[in-house]
Amino acid sequence: MYDVGTRKRALALIAQGCSLNSVSKETGASRSAIRSWQLRLDPLPRMLNAPCARCGPMTMAPPDTAAYSYLLGLYLGDGCISPHRRAGYFLRIACADAWPGLIETCTAAVEATNPSGKSSRVQEVGYVSVVGYSRHWPCLFPQHGPGKKHERPIDLEPWQQEIVGAHPWEFVRGLVHSDGCRITNWTTRMVGGERKRYEYPRYFFTNVSDDIRRLYTDTLETLGVRWRHCTRGGNPYNISVARKASVALMDAHVGPKY
């Protein structure tokens, strides 16, 4: 988390007329975190001591905030929360069979975040659902609600913004591992009078929700990653990262889906 000195410095820069983007790059804090500081300067009480709105003394957020940031990205992409027929809730994250390493990483994140420390796996056709049971999933993921995610507003709570601000690469990694991919494109170009094939890597992220795409691109900009909208194939929901330096950053911190 960021100390009060960093928060005051960021707000002072904003007061001087600096843009959110420039202040984010200067301080290393995400733009969403800076926005939350404009509403509240002092850090929230330690998450472990914060009361749960649903359950009173239950903790609001897990101690492993890096795992939570990653799981938040997975949840926004391929996750859902559903009620148990008696009590409590199931968190389910869908992971394709083609990526066994992703299944393992997702399982570890669910267990690190679940207050019980437990998870299970359910084999479906073509994918595995990594499942965790808890009474507290709606507290940990307040984006839960009726209907599809792209049909309702998706915004982070201030305490979530702080976690993402502290662990932005984990958040991006979770989003890419759920609704993104790393591919190799190719084109041709003239070399010495001869047309030759040229290959280059790029990252794609596709999500129908305008809010989730905004959370992704805002975090990319904070990290210095160049991106653009790509409507190839008539899909208006693609976000592309293709610049060499930006792809190198993504390779270093995100990587393919195992």
C-alpha positions in Angstrom: 0.0 0.0 0.0 1.0 3.6 -0.4 2.0 5.8 2.5 0.4 9.2 3.3 3.5 11.0 1.9 3.1 9.5 -1.5 -0.6 10.2 -1.5 -0.1 13.9 -0.5 2.6 14.3 -3.2 0.2 12.8 -5.8 -2.6 15.1 -4.8 -0.3 18.1 -4.8 0.7 17.4 -8.4 -2.9 17.1 -9.3 -3.6 20.5 -7.7 -0.7 22.0 -9.8 -2.6 20.9 -12.9 -0.8 17.7 -13.7 -2.8 15.0 -15.5 -3.7 11.8 -13.8 -1.6 9.9 -16.3 1.5 11.9 -15.6 1.1 11.8 -11.8 0.5 8.0 -12.1 3.8 7.6 -14.0 5.7 9.9 -11.5 4.5 8.2 -8.4 4.0 4.6 -9.6 0.4 4.6 -8.3 -2.6 3.6 -10.5 -5.0 6.3 -11.7 -7.8 4.6 -10.0 -5.9 4.7 -6.7 -5.2 8.4 -7.1 -8.9 9.0 -7.8 -9.7 7.2 -4.5 -7.2 9.4 -2.7 -9.1 12.5 -3.9 -12.0 11.1 -1.9 -10.0 9.8 1.1 -6.4 10.7 1.9 -5.8 8.5 4.9 -5.3 4.8 4.2 -8.1 2.5 5.1 -7.7 0.5 8.3 -5.7 -2.7 7.9 -7.9 -5.0 5.8 -7.6 -7.8 8.3 -9.2 -5.7 11.0 -11.9 -4.1 8.8 -15.4 -5.3 9.4 -17.2 -7.2 6.7 -20.3 -5.4 5.6 -22.1 -8.8 5.5 -20.7 -10.7 8.4 -19.6 -8.2 11.0 -16.1 -9.1 12.4 -15.2 -11.2 9.3 -12.2 -9.9 7.4 -12.9 -7.9 4.3 -9.8 -8.9 2.3 -7.2 -11.7 2.5 -3.7 -11.3 3.8 -2.2 -12.3 0.4 -3.1 -9.2 -1.6 -1.0 -10.2 -4.6 -2.9 -13.5 -5.0 -6.1 -11.5 -4.5 -5.2 -9.0 -7.3 -4.5 -11.9 -9.7 -7.8 -13.7 -8.7 -9.7 -10.5 -9.1 -8.5 -10.4 -12.8 -9.5 -14.0 -13.3 -12.9 -13.4 -11.7 -13.7 -10.4 -13.8 -12.8 -12.4 -16.9 -14.0 -16.0 -16.4 -15.5 -16.1 -12.9 -18.9 -16.2 -11.3 -20.4 -16.4 -7.8 -23.5 -18.4 -7.2 -25.4 -19.1 -4.0 -25.5 -22.5 -2.3 -29.0 -23.9 -1.9 -28.7 -23.7 1.9 -26.1 -21.0 2.8 -22.9 -19.5 1.5 -21.6 -19.1 -2.0 -19.5 -20.8 -4.6 -16.8 -19.0 -6.5 -16.1 -20.6 -9.9 -13.3 -19.8 -12.3 -13.4 -21.5 -15.6 -9.9 -22.7 -16.9 -9.5 -24.4 -20.3 -8.1 -27.9 -20.2 -5.4 -26.7 -22.7 -3.7 -24.7 -19.9 -2.9 -27.1 -17.0 -0.5 -24.6 -15.5 -3.3 -22.0 -15.4 -5.5 -24.4 -13.5 -2.7 -24.9 -10.9 -2.1 -21.1 -10.5 -5.8 -20.4 -10.3 -6.2 -23.1 -7.6 -3.4 -21.5 -5.6 -5.0 -18.1 -5.8 -8.4 -19.3 -4.8 -6.9 -21.1 -1.7 -4.9 -18.1 -0.8 -8.0 -15.9 -0.9 -10.6 -18.2 0.5 -11.0 -17.7 4.3 -11.1 -21.5 4.6 -8.0 -22.0 2.5 -9.8 -24.7 0.4 -10.7 -25.3 -3.2 -12.0 -28.1 -5.4 -12.1 -28.8 -9.1 -15.0 -29.9 -11.3 -14.3 -31.3 -14.8 -16.6 -29.9 -17.4 -16.5 -30.4 -21.2 -13.3 -28.8 -22.4 -12.5 -26.9 -19.1 -12.1 -27.2 -15.4 -14.0 -25.1 -12.9 -11.8 -24.2 -9.9 -14.4 -23.9 -7.1 -14.2 -22.3 -3.6 -17.0 -22.3 -1.1 -17.4 -19.5 1.4 -20.0 -17.3 3.0 -17.9 -14.3 2.2 -17.3 -14.2 -1.6 -19.7 -11.3 -2.1 -17.7 -9.4 0.5 -14.4 -10.1 -1.2 -15.9 -9.5 -4.7 -18.5 -6.8 -4.4 -18.8 -6.7 -8.2 -21.0 -9.8 -7.8 -24.6 -9.1 -8.8 -27.6 -10.3 -10.8 -27.2 -10.6 -14.6 -24.1 -10.6 -16.8 -21.1 -8.5 -16.0 -21.3 -6.4 -19.2 -24.9 -5.6 -18.3 -24.2 -3.8 -15.0 -21.6 -1.3 -13.9 -18.2 -2.8 -12.8 -16.2 -0.5 -10.5 -13.6 -1.3 -7.9 -14.1 -0.4 -4.3 -11.4 1.9 -2.8 -9.8 -1.0 -0.9 -9.7 -3.0 -4.1 -8.1 0.0 -5.9 -5.4 0.1 -3.3 -4.7 -3.6 -3.8 -4.6 -3.3 -7.6 -2.4 -0.2 -7.2 0.0 -2.2 -5.1 0.0 -5.3 -7.4 -0.9 -4.0 -10.9 0.9 -6.7 -12.8 -0.9 -9.5 -11.0 -4.2 -7.8 -11.9 -3.2 -7.5 -15.6 -1.9 -11.1 -15.5 -5.3 -12.4 -14.2 -7.2 -10.5 -16.8 -5.0 -11.8 -19.7 -5.0 -15.3 -18.4 -8.8 -15.2 -18.4 -9.8 -13.2 -21.4 -6.5 -12.6 -23.2 -3.8 -14.4 -25.2 -0.3 -14.0 -26.6 -0.1 -14.8 -30.3 2.4 -14.5 -33.1 1.2 -12.4 -36.1 3.0 -12.3 -39.4 3.2 -9.9 -42.4 5.5 -9.5 -45.3 8.0 -6.8 -46.1 10.7 -6.0 -48.7 14.2 -6.9 -47.7 17.0 -6.4 -50.3 14.5 -6.3 -53.1 12.8 -9.6 -51.9 9.6 -9.9 -50.1 10.1 -11.9 -46.9 7.8 -13.1 -44.1 8.1 -11.2 -40.9 6.7 -12.5 -37.6 6.0 -10.5 -34.4 4.3 -11.3 -31.1 1.3 -9.4 -29.7 -1.1 -9.6 -26.8 -4.9 -9.5 -27.2 -7.5 -8.9 -24.5 -11.2 -9.2 -25.3 -14.1 -8.5 -23.0 -17.6 -7.2 -23.8 -17.8 -5.0 -20.7 -16.7 -1.4 -21.3 -15.8 -1.1 -17.6 -13.6 -4.2 -17.4 -11.7 -3.1 -20.6 -11.3 0.3 -19.0 -9.8 -1.2 -15.8 -7.4 -3.2 -18.0 -6.3 -0.2 -20.1 -6.0 2.1 -17.2 -3.7 -0.3 -15.4 -1.7 -0.8 -18.6 -1.1 2.9 -18.9 0.0 3.1 -15.3 2.6 0.4 -16.1 3.8 2.2 -19.3 2.4 -0.3 -21.7 1.2 1.0 -25.0 -2.1 -0.4 -26.3 -4.7 0.3 -28.9 -8.2 -0.8 -29.9 -8.2 -3.5 -32.6 -11.4 -4.1 -34.6 -9.9 -6.9 -36.8 -12.5 -9.4 -37.7 -15.3 -7.0 -36.9 -14.8 -7.4 -33.1 -15.1 -4.0 -31.4 -14.0 -5.4 -28.0 -10.3 -6.2 -28.7 -7.4 -4.5 -27.0 -4.1 -5.1 -28.6 -0.5 -4.6 -27.3 1.9 -4.9 -30.2 4.7 -2.4 -29.6 8.0 -4.1 -29.2 8.9 -2.5 -25.8 5.3 -3.0 -24.5 5.3 -6.7 -25.5 8.6 -7.1 -23.8 7.1 -5.8 -20.6 4.1 -8.1 -20.9 6.4 -11.0 -21.5 8.4 -10.2 -18.4 5.4 -9.9 -16.1 2.5 -11.7 -17.7 3.5 -14.3 -20.2 1.4 -16.9 -22.0 -1.1 -19.2 -20.3 1.3 -22.0 -19.6 
